[in-house]
Amino acid sequence: MSATHEALVRRGIEEILNRGDMAVAREIFHDDFTFHTPVRAEPFRGPSGFVDYVSTIRTAFPDIRFTVEDLFSDTDRVVARWSARLTHTGDFFGIPPTGASATLTGIHVYRVTGDKIAEEWQELNALGLIQQLGVLPDVEKIPRPVLVGLVKLRRLARRR
């Protein structure tokens, strides 16, 4: 079963994410599929929700190419650690194109039910991506007093 689940995840990464074949989403995701991502408070729902998300990513980064670095499974879960090379040539959640090339890394955990993916959780290095795009300065280049001030502001905001 594990090899079958891993093949299903690899198919999604290769055909949907890398090739942009959105029709595959209906074949590999359950109708009630849920995609949890840190880029949005509410999860994307159903194969069409995932297609919307991927379309946004592929519009911002048309040359995006994912590479699976590690893939393993146990019972109904599959974990993929990946990297992606990309160039920012379109709007990305309100960030205008910078033309910058970047590498994004992340981990996805998939829950497979039967022969389809039922749920997916995404963790990615969004801060690293934003810094590579030149939207935020490298943390190492921010003066220490500014960083200390930001930490103090965050603690103050948590108390309220």
C-alpha positions as CSV (number, residue, x, y, z in Angstrom):
1,M,0.0,0.0,0.0
2,S,2.8,2.4,0.9
3,A,4.4,2.2,-2.6
4,T,1.0,2.9,-4.2
5,H,0.4,5.9,-1.9
6,E,3.9,7.3,-2.7
7,A,3.2,6.9,-6.5
8,L,0.0,8.8,-6.1
9,V,1.8,11.7,-4.4
10,R,4.6,11.6,-7.0
11,R,2.0,11.8,-9.7
12,G,0.5,14.9,-8.2
13,I,3.8,16.6,-7.8
14,E,5.0,15.8,-11.4
15,E,1.7,16.2,-13.3
16,I,-0.1,19.0,-11.5
17,L,2.7,21.1,-9.9
18,N,5.5,20.6,-12.6
19,R,3.5,20.2,-15.8
20,G,0.4,22.2,-14.8
21,D,-2.1,19.4,-15.8
22,M,-4.9,20.5,-13.6
23,A,-7.3,17.7,-14.8
24,V,-5.2,15.2,-12.8
25,A,-6.5,16.9,-9.6
26,R,-10.0,15.3,-10.1
27,E,-8.3,11.9,-10.5
28,I,-6.1,11.9,-7.4
29,F,-8.0,14.0,-4.8
30,H,-11.2,13.1,-3.0
31,D,-14.2,15.4,-3.7
32,D,-13.9,16.6,0.0
33,F,-10.1,17.0,-0.2
34,T,-8.7,19.6,2.3
35,F,-5.4,21.5,1.7
36,H,-3.9,23.2,4.7
37,T,-1.3,25.9,3.9
38,P,0.3,28.7,6.0
39,V,-0.3,31.2,3.2
40,R,-4.0,31.3,4.0
41,A,-6.0,31.1,7.2
42,E,-8.7,28.9,5.8
43,P,-7.8,25.6,4.0
44,F,-8.5,25.1,0.3
45,R,-11.4,22.7,-0.3
46,G,-11.9,20.1,-3.0
47,P,-9.9,19.4,-6.1
48,S,-11.0,22.8,-7.5
49,G,-9.6,24.6,-4.4
50,F,-6.2,22.9,-5.0
51,V,-6.4,23.9,-8.7
52,D,-7.0,27.5,-7.7
53,Y,-4.0,27.4,-5.4
54,V,-1.7,25.8,-7.9
55,S,-2.9,28.2,-10.6
56,T,-1.9,31.2,-8.4
57,I,1.5,29.7,-7.8
58,R,2.1,28.8,-11.5
59,T,1.0,32.4,-12.5
60,A,3.5,33.9,-10.2
61,F,6.2,31.4,-11.0
62,P,5.5,29.9,-14.5
63,D,8.9,28.1,-14.6
64,I,8.5,26.5,-11.2
65,R,10.0,23.0,-11.0
66,F,9.6,20.8,-7.9
67,T,12.2,18.1,-7.0
68,V,11.3,15.5,-4.4
69,E,14.2,15.2,-2.0
70,D,12.7,12.6,0.3
71,L,9.5,10.6,0.1
72,F,8.3,8.0,2.7
73,S,5.1,6.6,4.0
74,D,3.5,4.7,6.8
75,T,-0.1,3.4,6.7
76,D,-2.3,6.2,5.3
77,R,0.4,9.0,5.5
78,V,2.9,10.1,2.9
79,V,5.6,12.7,3.6
80,A,7.4,14.6,0.9
81,R,10.3,16.9,1.5
82,W,10.9,19.0,-1.6
83,S,12.7,21.9,-3.2
84,A,11.5,24.1,-6.0
85,R,13.4,26.4,-8.3
86,L,11.4,29.4,-9.7
87,T,11.5,32.9,-11.1
88,H,9.0,35.5,-9.9
89,T,7.4,36.9,-13.1
90,G,3.7,37.3,-11.9
91,D,1.7,38.6,-9.0
92,F,2.2,36.4,-5.9
93,F,-0.5,37.0,-3.2
94,G,-0.2,40.8,-3.8
95,I,3.5,40.9,-4.3
96,P,4.2,42.4,-7.8
97,P,6.8,40.5,-10.0
98,T,10.4,41.1,-9.0
99,G,12.1,39.0,-11.7
100,A,14.1,37.3,-9.0
101,S,15.0,33.6,-9.1
102,A,14.7,31.7,-5.9
103,T,14.7,28.3,-4.3
104,L,11.8,27.3,-2.1
105,T,11.8,24.3,0.3
106,G,9.0,22.6,2.1
107,I,7.4,19.5,3.5
108,H,4.0,18.1,2.7
109,V,2.1,15.5,4.7
110,Y,-0.6,13.7,2.8
111,R,-3.4,11.5,4.1
112,V,-4.5,8.9,1.6
113,T,-7.9,7.2,1.8
114,G,-8.4,4.3,-0.6
115,D,-6.9,5.3,-3.9
116,K,-7.2,9.1,-3.5
117,I,-5.6,11.9,-1.4
118,A,-8.0,13.1,1.2
119,E,-6.0,15.7,3.1
120,E,-2.7,17.6,2.8
121,W,-0.7,19.8,5.1
122,Q,2.0,22.2,3.8
123,E,4.9,23.7,5.6
124,L,7.3,25.8,3.6
125,N,10.1,28.4,4.0
126,A,7.9,31.4,3.0
127,L,10.2,33.8,4.8
128,G,13.2,32.6,2.9
129,L,11.3,32.9,-0.4
130,I,10.2,36.5,0.4
131,Q,13.8,37.4,1.3
132,Q,15.1,35.9,-2.0
133,L,12.5,37.8,-3.9
134,G,14.0,41.0,-2.4
135,V,10.7,42.0,-0.7
136,L,12.2,41.7,2.8
137,P,15.8,42.3,3.9
138,D,17.9,39.4,5.0
139,V,17.5,39.1,8.8
140,E,21.3,39.1,9.2
141,K,21.4,42.6,7.7
142,I,18.7,44.1,10.0
143,P,20.4,46.1,12.7
144,R,20.2,44.4,16.1
145,P,18.3,47.3,17.9
146,V,15.6,47.0,15.2
147,L,15.2,43.3,15.8
148,V,15.1,43.8,19.5
149,G,12.4,46.4,19.1
150,L,10.4,44.1,16.9
151,V,10.5,41.3,19.4
152,K,9.4,43.7,22.2
153,L,6.5,44.9,20.0
154,R,5.4,41.3,19.4
155,R,5.5,40.5,23.1
156,L,3.5,43.6,23.9
157,A,0.9,42.7,21.2
158,R,0.5,39.2,22.7
159,R,-0.3,40.6,26.1
160,R,-3.3,42.6,24.8
